[in-house]
Amino acid sequence: MAFSRKNMLFRVKEVNELYVEKAKIGLTTEFIYRTFIKPRFHISRSTLYEYLAIPYDRQLKEIYQREKAEQEQNPTLF
């Protein structure tokens, strides 16, 4: 499978949204990690902290803008 920054950012977004949802109700980071994130995403605790620090919304917006600019420069025939 080819690596795609966009797909990785979607995964980061999903992890972040799950974390924020559970943290709002007062659960600890360790409990959220062990109960919800590790079984579903199979990532380490250090990777979780890296994902939480990534500004995924800004980076996804930049990717969409770049794709849109490329589409305008290279229109398809169909």
Z-matrix of the N, CA and C atoms (Angstrom, degrees):
N
C 1 1.440
C 2 1.527 1 108.15
N 3 1.299 2 115.19 1 136.26
C 4 1.464 3 120.73 2 179.80
C 5 1.519 4 110.37 3 -78.03
N 6 1.313 5 115.30 4 145.77
C 7 1.451 6 120.98 5 178.61
C 8 1.517 7 109.25 6 -79.09
N 9 1.289 8 116.98 7 134.41
C 10 1.457 9 121.78 8 178.16
C 11 1.527 10 108.19 9 -131.95
N 12 1.312 11 115.72 10 122.24
C 13 1.461 12 120.29 11 179.24
C 14 1.529 13 109.91 12 -60.55
N 15 1.315 14 116.07 13 -37.41
C 16 1.464 15 120.71 14 -179.19
C 17 1.530 16 110.92 15 -62.70
N 18 1.335 17 117.45 16 -44.73
C 19 1.462 18 120.64 17 178.73
C 20 1.525 19 111.57 18 -65.55
N 21 1.323 20 116.39 19 -38.16
C 22 1.455 21 119.61 20 177.76
C 23 1.532 22 110.41 21 -64.14
N 24 1.324 23 116.99 22 -39.14
C 25 1.461 24 120.33 23 179.29
C 26 1.530 25 111.27 24 -68.14
N 27 1.330 26 117.69 25 -33.01
C 28 1.462 27 120.03 26 174.41
C 29 1.527 28 110.64 27 -64.39
N 30 1.312 29 116.65 28 -38.45
C 31 1.469 30 121.00 29 177.44
C 32 1.534 31 110.27 30 -66.31
N 33 1.335 32 116.39 31 -42.71
C 34 1.462 33 121.40 32 177.28
C 35 1.528 34 109.95 33 -60.71
N 36 1.314 35 116.25 34 -42.05
C 37 1.465 36 120.88 35 179.00
C 38 1.526 37 110.81 36 -61.53
N 39 1.321 38 116.72 37 -44.02
C 40 1.457 39 121.08 38 -179.75
C 41 1.528 40 111.43 39 -63.27
N 42 1.320 41 117.03 40 -43.34
C 43 1.464 42 121.29 41 178.47
C 44 1.536 43 110.03 42 -63.90
N 45 1.327 44 116.96 43 -45.58
C 46 1.457 45 121.27 44 -179.63
C 47 1.525 46 112.00 45 -61.74
N 48 1.315 47 116.68 46 -44.19
C 49 1.465 48 119.75 47 -179.50
C 50 1.520 49 111.46 48 -64.92
N 51 1.331 50 117.29 49 -39.86
C 52 1.462 51 120.87 50 176.73
C 53 1.524 52 110.26 51 -63.86
N 54 1.323 53 116.54 52 -44.64
C 55 1.460 54 120.95 53 -179.90
C 56 1.536 55 111.48 54 -61.07
N 57 1.323 56 116.40 55 -47.21
C 58 1.470 57 120.53 56 -178.17
C 59 1.527 58 110.77 57 -64.85
N 60 1.322 59 116.51 58 -40.11
C 61 1.465 60 120.88 59 178.78
C 62 1.530 61 110.89 60 -58.84
N 63 1.323 62 116.73 61 -44.88
C 64 1.469 63 120.65 62 -178.07
C 65 1.527 64 111.75 63 -77.30
N 66 1.328 65 117.23 64 -32.72
C 67 1.463 66 119.93 65 -179.65
C 68 1.529 67 111.23 66 -69.84
N 69 1.324 68 117.51 67 -29.10
C 70 1.470 69 121.00 68 179.89
C 71 1.525 70 111.84 69 -63.05
N 72 1.320 71 116.60 70 -29.97
C 73 1.462 72 118.46 71 -179.49
C 74 1.524 73 111.94 72 -88.44
N 75 1.323 74 116.92 73 3.07
C 76 1.460 75 120.82 74 172.13
C 77 1.515 76 116.35 75 98.71
N 78 1.323 77 118.36 76 13.37
C 79 1.459 78 119.89 77 178.86
C 80 1.527 79 110.37 78 -79.24
N 81 1.314 80 116.83 79 149.67
C 82 1.457 81 121.25 80 179.94
C 83 1.525 82 110.29 81 -77.74
N 84 1.311 83 115.39 82 159.24
C 85 1.456 84 121.23 83 179.76
C 86 1.522 85 110.65 84 -61.66
N 87 1.309 86 117.32 85 -42.31
C 88 1.462 87 121.31 86 -179.10
C 89 1.536 88 110.88 87 -62.66
N 90 1.312 89 116.83 88 -43.10
C 91 1.469 90 120.58 89 179.38
C 92 1.530 91 110.83 90 -66.28
N 93 1.317 92 117.02 91 -43.15
C 94 1.473 93 121.35 92 178.29
C 95 1.522 94 109.65 93 -60.34
N 96 1.324 95 115.77 94 -44.43
C 97 1.466 96 120.01 95 -179.74
C 98 1.525 97 111.12 96 -61.85
N 99 1.324 98 117.22 97 -52.55
C 100 1.466 99 120.74 98 -175.14
C 101 1.525 100 112.92 99 -67.62
N 102 1.330 101 117.32 100 -37.35
C 103 1.455 102 121.20 101 -172.77
C 104 1.527 103 113.71 102 -87.71
N 105 1.323 104 117.75 103 -39.58
C 106 1.456 105 120.02 104 -171.60
C 107 1.534 106 114.47 105 -112.68
N 108 1.318 107 117.07 106 -43.59
C 109 1.466 108 119.76 107 -170.22
C 110 1.530 109 112.47 108 -83.67
N 111 1.320 110 117.54 109 -49.02
C 112 1.471 111 119.58 110 -177.04
C 113 1.528 112 112.67 111 -60.83
N 114 1.326 113 120.39 112 -46.68
C 115 1.470 114 118.94 113 179.98
C 116 1.535 115 113.65 114 -65.50
N 117 1.309 116 116.83 115 -29.76
C 118 1.468 117 119.67 116 -175.82
C 119 1.524 118 113.55 117 -88.80
N 120 1.347 119 117.46 118 -41.69
C 121 1.457 120 121.12 119 -173.68
C 122 1.532 121 113.89 120 -106.05
N 123 1.318 122 117.51 121 -15.44
C 124 1.469 123 122.56 122 178.67
C 125 1.532 124 111.79 123 55.70
N 126 1.327 125 115.38 124 50.98
C 127 1.463 126 120.74 125 177.54
C 128 1.526 127 108.77 126 -118.72
N 129 1.318 128 116.27 127 159.27
C 130 1.459 129 120.68 128 179.01
C 131 1.528 130 109.81 129 -82.58
N 132 1.308 131 115.19 130 168.50
C 133 1.460 132 120.86 131 179.79
C 134 1.532 133 110.35 132 -63.96
N 135 1.320 134 117.03 133 -40.13
C 136 1.466 135 119.94 134 179.73
C 137 1.532 136 110.78 135 -65.32
N 138 1.323 137 117.32 136 -35.87
C 139 1.464 138 120.40 137 176.02
C 140 1.519 139 110.30 138 -66.51
N 141 1.315 140 117.50 139 -37.84
C 142 1.465 141 120.83 140 176.29
C 143 1.525 142 110.16 141 -58.67
N 144 1.321 143 117.06 142 -46.33
C 145 1.464 144 120.19 143 179.86
C 146 1.527 145 111.09 144 -64.70
N 147 1.328 146 117.72 145 -36.12
C 148 1.463 147 120.36 146 175.94
C 149 1.521 148 110.45 147 -64.94
N 150 1.324 149 117.41 148 -43.44
C 151 1.462 150 121.47 149 178.98
C 152 1.530 151 111.15 150 -62.12
N 153 1.318 152 116.88 151 -39.17
C 154 1.465 153 119.88 152 -179.29
C 155 1.527 154 111.92 153 -66.57
N 156 1.318 155 117.67 154 -23.05
C 157 1.463 156 121.74 155 -178.55
C 158 1.530 157 113.19 156 -90.14
N 159 1.326 158 118.16 157 -8.95
C 160 1.468 159 121.09 158 -176.87
C 161 1.529 160 110.01 159 -82.03
N 162 1.348 161 117.76 160 127.77
C 163 1.472 162 120.50 161 175.77
C 164 1.535 163 110.08 162 -81.12
N 165 1.323 164 116.37 163 73.41
C 166 1.459 165 122.11 164 -171.50
C 167 1.525 166 113.59 165 -62.85
N 168 1.328 167 118.32 166 -35.07
C 169 1.462 168 120.24 167 -178.03
C 170 1.527 169 111.43 168 -65.06
N 171 1.307 170 117.79 169 -42.63
C 172 1.458 171 121.72 170 178.46
C 173 1.523 172 111.29 171 -66.36
N 174 1.333 173 116.54 172 -41.96
C 175 1.458 174 120.13 173 -179.19
C 176 1.525 175 111.85 174 -68.42
N 177 1.337 176 117.75 175 -38.09
C 178 1.459 177 120.23 176 176.38
C 179 1.526 178 110.78 177 -64.83
N 180 1.324 179 116.94 178 -39.23
C 181 1.456 180 120.94 179 178.09
C 182 1.529 181 110.73 180 -61.88
N 183 1.324 182 117.46 181 -41.52
C 184 1.468 183 121.33 182 177.81
C 185 1.526 184 111.25 183 -63.68
N 186 1.321 185 117.15 184 -40.09
C 187 1.463 186 120.88 185 178.79
C 188 1.522 187 110.58 186 -64.21
N 189 1.346 188 117.07 187 -43.78
C 190 1.461 189 120.61 188 179.07
C 191 1.526 190 111.17 189 -63.42
N 192 1.322 191 117.14 190 -39.83
C 193 1.463 192 120.52 191 178.69
C 194 1.526 193 110.39 192 -65.61
N 195 1.317 194 117.61 193 -41.36
C 196 1.460 195 121.88 194 178.65
C 197 1.528 196 110.52 195 -63.98
N 198 1.326 197 117.37 196 -42.97
C 199 1.462 198 121.06 197 178.61
C 200 1.521 199 111.31 198 -64.35
N 201 1.319 200 116.38 199 -39.60
C 202 1.460 201 120.47 200 179.06
C 203 1.525 202 110.63 201 -64.88
N 204 1.328 203 117.38 202 -42.39
C 205 1.461 204 121.33 203 178.85
C 206 1.524 205 110.81 204 -64.33
N 207 1.311 206 117.74 205 -40.63
C 208 1.463 207 121.39 206 177.90
C 209 1.523 208 110.80 207 -64.92
N 210 1.321 209 116.71 208 -38.37
C 211 1.468 210 121.63 209 179.64
C 212 1.526 211 110.29 210 -65.33
N 213 1.320 212 117.34 211 -38.47
C 214 1.465 213 121.03 212 179.74
C 215 1.519 214 110.74 213 -70.34
N 216 1.316 215 117.65 214 -34.79
C 217 1.462 216 121.24 215 -180.00
C 218 1.517 217 112.03 216 -75.24
N 219 1.312 218 117.34 217 -33.87
C 220 1.459 219 122.57 218 -177.13
C 221 1.521 220 110.47 219 -122.67
N 222 1.305 221 118.32 220 75.67
C 223 1.473 222 119.08 221 -179.28
C 224 1.527 223 110.91 222 -69.24
N 225 1.304 224 115.68 223 149.14
C 226 1.463 225 120.70 224 178.53
C 227 1.521 226 109.22 225 -86.95
N 228 1.319 227 115.84 226 160.98
C 229 1.460 228 120.24 227 -179.99
C 230 1.525 229 112.43 228 -79.44
N 231 1.300 230 117.67 229 -23.15
C 232 1.453 231 120.16 230 -175.41
C 233 1.491 232 112.04 231 -115.15
